[in-house]
Amino acid sequence: TDYDMRFTDVPEGQWYTDAVAWAASGHIADGYSADRFAPNDNVSREQLAVILWRYAKYKGTDHSTTGKVNLGIYLDEEHISSSAYEGMQWAVNTGLITGVGNDKLSPETDASRAQVATMLMRYDSMMNH
């Protein structure tokens, strides 16, 4: 990819350098700030939802249904970051992410490997229908 790496914590020549550059150039995955990506951080449930939402938009395959789901039905709605709110709405609306029980989405919680696998499977199924 032809991208001027702006993240000071993503060194050249790492196994993930090109992937971060590609994701940043397409605005699929942004950093925490203009110069900080934090490549070794875990990904939260809301971050994964936003990445998939942005990727669907990037590919022109945003198959979301009309209307926006009311995230106020979840007890932890106030924990959804303002920058992730629309992506979380999309992910809930399309069925990519569901609550974790007790009427909560747990947006700030790290996504488990099982949750990532489930969201990727649902995403793939959605894109292939």
Backbone bond lengths (Angstrom), bond angles and torsions (degrees), N, CA, C in turn:
res aa  C-N    CA-C-N  psi(-1)  N-CA   C-N-CA  omega(-1)  CA-C   N-CA-C  phi
1 T - - - 1.448 - - 1.515 109.67 -
2 D 1.306 116.61 148.41 1.461 121.41 178.47 1.524 107.56 -98.62
3 Y 1.318 115.99 93.42 1.459 121.06 -175.25 1.516 108.73 -145.24
4 D 1.299 116.28 131.41 1.459 121.80 177.32 1.529 107.86 -82.80
5 M 1.318 116.67 106.40 1.464 121.46 -176.06 1.519 110.25 -62.69
6 R 1.315 116.05 118.87 1.462 121.19 -179.55 1.516 112.29 -100.91
7 F 1.316 116.95 -10.82 1.460 120.75 -177.83 1.531 109.73 -84.30
8 T 1.311 116.11 117.07 1.462 120.36 -177.80 1.523 112.28 -72.71
9 D 1.334 117.44 -16.54 1.468 120.51 -179.97 1.535 112.55 -97.43
10 V 1.322 116.82 12.71 1.470 121.68 174.64 1.528 107.00 -117.84
11 P 1.331 115.93 93.36 1.470 119.49 -177.42 1.532 111.82 -72.18
12 E 1.301 114.82 153.71 1.471 120.64 175.52 1.526 109.96 -64.92
13 G 1.310 115.68 149.71 1.458 121.35 172.14 1.513 116.63 80.11
14 Q 1.322 118.15 5.58 1.468 119.84 176.24 1.532 108.86 -82.94
15 W 1.316 116.73 160.88 1.456 120.66 -178.23 1.525 111.85 -62.41
16 Y 1.315 118.33 -21.48 1.459 122.21 -177.14 1.531 114.03 -105.50
17 T 1.332 118.22 -2.89 1.466 121.64 -174.48 1.526 111.75 -57.30
18 D 1.321 117.92 -50.00 1.466 120.61 -179.14 1.527 111.78 -64.94
19 A 1.327 117.13 -36.48 1.463 120.30 179.84 1.527 110.82 -66.18
20 V 1.322 117.14 -42.82 1.463 120.66 178.12 1.527 109.78 -64.32
21 A 1.321 117.08 -42.75 1.463 120.53 178.67 1.523 110.89 -61.36
22 W 1.328 117.39 -44.10 1.468 121.54 178.41 1.524 110.96 -61.54
23 A 1.329 116.94 -48.60 1.468 120.77 -178.05 1.520 111.48 -64.45
24 A 1.313 117.05 -38.66 1.465 120.47 179.86 1.524 110.80 -71.47
25 S 1.316 117.73 -38.94 1.464 120.55 -178.04 1.522 111.41 -65.40
26 G 1.321 117.67 -30.51 1.461 121.83 178.15 1.510 113.56 -94.57
27 H 1.322 116.82 6.39 1.474 123.54 -177.38 1.531 111.65 55.17
28 I 1.319 114.89 35.08 1.460 120.71 176.99 1.519 109.84 -85.79
29 A 1.309 116.49 -41.56 1.463 122.23 176.50 1.519 107.99 -133.07
30 D 1.297 116.10 118.57 1.455 121.38 177.35 1.517 109.07 -99.01
31 G 1.301 115.09 167.96 1.450 120.11 176.44 1.517 110.94 -88.77
32 Y 1.314 114.58 -179.72 1.463 120.65 176.04 1.520 111.19 -73.46
33 S 1.330 115.03 -24.71 1.461 121.04 177.54 1.525 106.98 -151.84
34 A 1.311 116.13 -176.37 1.460 120.50 -178.17 1.526 112.76 -62.11
35 D 1.334 117.06 -26.74 1.460 118.63 -177.21 1.530 114.20 -125.65
36 R 1.331 118.05 10.16 1.473 121.01 -178.12 1.527 110.70 -127.98
37 F 1.336 115.53 116.54 1.463 121.81 177.88 1.528 111.97 -99.55
38 A 1.307 117.83 -33.77 1.469 124.04 -177.02 1.532 111.47 60.29
39 P 1.335 116.99 64.37 1.458 120.78 -174.69 1.528 115.07 -63.73
40 N 1.310 117.75 -19.69 1.467 119.39 -178.92 1.527 113.60 -97.47
41 D 1.318 117.21 0.54 1.466 120.00 176.90 1.525 110.46 -71.12
42 N 1.320 115.39 152.60 1.453 120.45 171.26 1.521 108.42 -72.30
43 V 1.305 116.94 162.49 1.462 121.93 178.46 1.528 108.53 -103.73
44 S 1.323 115.61 133.51 1.470 119.40 178.70 1.529 109.40 -83.50
45 R 1.306 115.08 167.37 1.462 120.44 178.58 1.527 110.56 -60.56
46 E 1.325 117.28 -41.85 1.464 118.66 -179.83 1.529 111.01 -70.55
47 Q 1.322 118.44 -35.14 1.462 120.31 177.88 1.527 110.95 -64.43
48 L 1.330 116.83 -41.77 1.458 120.35 178.20 1.523 110.72 -64.75
49 A 1.324 116.97 -41.07 1.466 120.57 177.94 1.526 110.49 -60.39
50 V 1.324 116.92 -44.20 1.458 121.16 -179.51 1.529 110.90 -65.96
51 I 1.314 117.68 -41.01 1.467 120.87 178.86 1.526 109.89 -60.35
52 L 1.320 117.80 -45.83 1.467 120.47 -179.96 1.528 111.25 -66.55
53 W 1.328 117.14 -38.81 1.466 121.71 177.65 1.528 110.41 -62.16
54 R 1.321 116.58 -46.97 1.462 120.35 179.87 1.527 111.31 -66.34
55 Y 1.336 116.65 -35.91 1.461 119.51 178.17 1.527 110.57 -66.26
56 A 1.320 117.08 -41.17 1.477 120.42 177.64 1.528 110.25 -61.46
57 K 1.317 116.37 -41.44 1.464 119.94 177.40 1.530 110.41 -66.49
58 Y 1.319 117.25 -41.78 1.465 122.98 179.11 1.528 111.02 -58.95
59 K 1.337 116.16 -42.90 1.460 121.72 -178.79 1.528 112.44 -82.31
60 G 1.335 117.37 -8.36 1.460 120.31 -177.33 1.512 112.68 72.72
61 T 1.327 116.01 26.52 1.467 120.74 -177.31 1.521 112.02 -119.06
62 D 1.316 116.65 29.05 1.461 120.31 178.23 1.522 107.47 -71.34
63 H 1.331 116.00 99.05 1.461 122.08 -177.25 1.526 111.70 -97.50
64 S 1.297 116.80 31.03 1.461 118.90 -177.03 1.514 110.70 -66.83
65 T 1.290 114.26 150.29 1.450 119.72 177.95 1.513 108.93 -77.65
66 T 1.303 115.68 163.94 1.456 119.27 -178.67 1.515 110.04 -71.67
67 G 1.290 114.82 155.10 1.460 120.09 179.77 1.512 111.63 84.70
68 K 1.287 114.60 163.49 1.462 120.66 -179.76 1.522 108.33 -119.55
69 V 1.290 115.20 132.81 1.450 120.71 178.21 1.527 108.81 -70.80
70 N 1.304 115.45 145.02 1.464 121.46 178.06 1.523 108.32 -85.13
71 L 1.324 116.20 105.76 1.461 120.05 -179.74 1.523 111.80 -74.38
72 G 1.334 116.75 -6.81 1.456 121.28 177.28 1.518 113.03 -64.56
73 I 1.316 117.35 -12.56 1.466 119.99 177.40 1.527 111.51 -74.05
74 Y 1.330 116.67 -13.99 1.453 121.06 178.08 1.523 109.74 -94.62
75 L 1.314 116.56 135.76 1.457 122.11 -175.16 1.528 113.45 -65.72
76 D 1.327 117.02 -20.33 1.461 119.88 -177.91 1.531 112.52 -110.29
77 E 1.325 116.46 25.55 1.468 120.67 179.60 1.523 111.80 -53.66
78 E 1.322 116.78 -37.61 1.466 119.95 -176.98 1.532 112.67 -66.27
79 H 1.318 117.35 -10.98 1.463 121.09 178.52 1.531 112.23 -89.71
80 I 1.316 117.19 -4.58 1.461 120.46 176.87 1.522 107.97 -77.89
81 S 1.310 117.30 125.52 1.461 121.79 179.38 1.525 109.75 -61.95
82 S 1.314 116.28 144.64 1.464 119.73 179.49 1.524 110.91 -59.70
83 S 1.323 116.97 -35.26 1.463 120.00 -179.99 1.529 112.57 -72.99
84 A 1.324 117.26 -15.56 1.460 121.07 -179.13 1.522 112.74 -106.34
85 Y 1.315 117.98 -4.09 1.461 120.91 -171.23 1.533 112.38 -59.71
86 E 1.320 116.87 -48.77 1.467 119.44 -178.21 1.528 111.67 -65.33
87 G 1.329 116.95 -38.78 1.460 120.60 176.64 1.513 112.17 -64.92
88 M 1.327 116.85 -38.38 1.468 120.56 176.69 1.528 110.34 -66.98
89 Q 1.329 116.98 -40.17 1.470 119.44 176.18 1.523 109.86 -58.30
90 W 1.325 115.96 -46.19 1.461 120.58 179.39 1.528 110.68 -60.22
91 A 1.333 116.83 -46.63 1.460 120.66 -176.74 1.527 111.83 -64.79
92 V 1.324 117.61 -39.21 1.468 120.61 177.16 1.521 109.70 -70.98
93 N 1.321 116.58 -42.60 1.462 122.24 -178.18 1.528 111.71 -61.19
94 T 1.323 117.10 -37.72 1.461 121.21 -178.76 1.525 112.70 -87.99
95 G 1.329 117.28 -6.45 1.459 120.67 179.48 1.514 114.00 85.24
96 L 1.338 118.01 9.06 1.463 119.57 179.47 1.515 112.22 -70.34
97 I 1.319 115.63 -31.98 1.456 119.99 -179.50 1.525 107.74 -129.48
98 T 1.282 114.78 139.09 1.463 120.55 177.31 1.528 107.71 -126.70
99 G 1.271 115.55 171.71 1.451 119.45 178.47 1.517 112.12 -65.37
100 V 1.312 114.15 165.41 1.467 120.05 -179.76 1.518 110.81 -105.65
101 G 1.308 116.81 19.15 1.457 121.70 -177.16 1.512 110.21 99.53
102 N 1.296 116.12 161.48 1.457 122.38 179.89 1.531 112.12 54.64
103 D 1.335 116.99 33.24 1.465 122.42 177.45 1.518 112.96 55.41
104 K 1.329 117.47 42.11 1.462 122.33 179.63 1.528 110.61 -128.01
105 L 1.328 115.26 149.72 1.457 121.98 175.14 1.529 112.49 -100.29
106 S 1.306 117.53 -20.74 1.473 123.42 -177.17 1.525 111.65 50.08
107 P 1.338 117.17 55.88 1.468 120.02 -175.62 1.519 114.47 -64.31
108 E 1.322 117.87 -29.89 1.463 120.98 -176.45 1.518 113.20 -88.11
109 T 1.315 116.68 -10.25 1.454 121.60 -178.37 1.520 110.03 -74.24
110 D 1.332 116.42 141.44 1.454 119.62 175.15 1.517 109.56 -60.36
111 A 1.315 116.05 139.01 1.461 120.86 177.20 1.525 108.73 -75.18
112 S 1.308 115.84 129.82 1.464 119.64 176.46 1.526 108.82 -74.43
113 R 1.300 115.94 164.24 1.467 119.98 177.61 1.521 110.30 -60.31
114 A 1.325 117.44 -37.29 1.462 121.18 178.24 1.532 110.84 -65.68
115 Q 1.339 116.92 -40.35 1.460 119.86 178.13 1.523 111.42 -65.98
116 V 1.333 116.80 -41.05 1.463 120.56 177.56 1.523 109.83 -61.75
117 A 1.328 117.07 -46.86 1.464 120.92 179.99 1.529 110.74 -60.40
118 T 1.324 117.07 -41.99 1.460 121.13 -179.97 1.519 111.46 -64.80
119 M 1.341 116.53 -45.23 1.463 119.36 179.78 1.527 111.42 -65.27
120 L 1.329 117.74 -38.57 1.460 120.34 177.62 1.524 111.18 -66.37
121 M 1.325 117.94 -39.92 1.464 121.31 177.58 1.531 110.24 -63.18
122 R 1.334 116.41 -45.24 1.469 119.98 179.21 1.523 110.79 -64.25
123 Y 1.328 116.46 -40.03 1.459 120.67 178.54 1.528 110.33 -62.10
124 D 1.322 116.32 -48.13 1.461 120.51 179.53 1.516 110.62 -60.21
125 S 1.314 117.20 -43.27 1.467 121.01 178.88 1.530 111.02 -62.49
126 M 1.319 116.47 -41.08 1.459 120.89 -179.96 1.533 110.63 -65.37
127 M 1.313 117.32 -40.53 1.460 121.12 -176.81 1.523 111.87 -74.07
128 N 1.311 117.44 -22.99 1.465 120.79 -177.81 1.520 113.52 -98.56
129 H 1.324 116.35 14.70 1.477 119.39 177.05 1.488 110.86 -118.86
